[in-house]
Amino acid sequence: MICRQRTLLYLVPAIILTVGLGSAVLLYLTAENDKDSYLVYEAKVGYVHPMASEDSKIDRRDLRLYGGKANVPAHEFMHWFAGLWHGKSLAFTVACITIYISFGFFLVSYFLLSDPRI
């Protein structure tokens, strides 16, 4: 009976890790790149490159004008956090969350099995 409990308690984190990392790989392979940027011509460098709309100087000035200096880093943080849930970033987010949850279950099962009452 004790051997069965040990196996079960160690099997749960392994299943969580397998399913979560498998889902992360599937998300990564099926995700598309974000296309919420526009082309910008830089005269200094002399070429056109994609630039996100919130990276322009006008948008940053408007953010400072309407919300103060603290509004710019707050907006950048919100944009970064929202970006974690789209595209290929979602796959890395799912992988990290899976690793943390699996490690947490492993620690709980390890300390439960070290308890002499079980």
N, C-alpha and C positions, 0 to 999 in steps of 0.2 A: 504494500500500500504506500509506504514512504517513497519507494523508488518511482512509483507512478506519479506521485505529487511532484517530485523533483523534476521529472521529465516534463510534466505539464507546465510547471512554473518556468522552466527554461525554454520551452517551446513557444510560449506566448510572445516573448520579445523577438524571437527569430522569425515568427510569422509576421509580426508587425513590420520588422525591418525588410523582409522580402517583399511584402505587398507594397509598402510605401516606396521603396527604391525602384521597384518595377513600375509603379505608377509614375514616378518622377522621370524615368527613362522614356516611358510612353508619352508623357507630356512634352518632354524635350524634343522628341522626334517629330511630333505632330504640330508643334508650335510654329507660328509665323513671326517674322520680324515686325516690330512696330514701325508704322509709317506716318507718325504724327509730326513730321518735320517738313520744313520747306528749304529750298535751295537758297544759299546766300553767296553773293560774290564779294570776295575780299580783295580790295584794290592793292593792299600791301603785298599779298602773296601772289595774286593774279590768277586764282582759280575759284571754281564754284564747288561748294561742299554743302551737305545737308546740315541743318541746324534746327533744333527744337524751337517751337514758337516762344516758349517762356524764357529762352536764353537771350533774347534781343535786349538791347539797352533801353528801348522804349518801354518794354514790358516791365523791366526792373525799376525804371524810374516811376512808372505808374504805381507799382506795388509800394515803393517807398513813399510816394506822395499820398496815397490813400490810407496806408496802414502803418506808416512809420518804418524805422530801420529794422525793427524786429520782424516785420512782415515778410521780408525777403528770405531769411533763413527758415521761417515757419513754412512759407510756400515751397521752398526747396525740399524740406523734410516731408511735407504732405505729398509732393509729387514723387519723391523717392519711394515712400511707403506704398503709394497707389501703384507704382510700377512693379512692386514685388508680386502682384497678383495678376500679371498679364504676360503672355508670351513665354519666352524661354526662362525668364526670371522666376516664373511660377514653378517650373521644374526644380530649380535650386531651392526655392522656399519649401516645397514639399519634401525634398530630400533632407534638408536641415531639420525640419520639424519631425520627420520620421526618425532620424537618428536620435534626437533628444528624447522622444517618447519611448523609443525602444530601449535606450540606455536607462531611462527612469524605471521602466518595467523590470529590466535586468537587475538594477540595484535593489528594488523592492523584493524581488524573488530571491536574490542572494542573501539579503538580511533576514528574510522569512525562513530560509533554509538553515541559516546559522543559529536560529532560535532552537534550543533543545526541546521545547515543548512540542515541536512539529515532528 
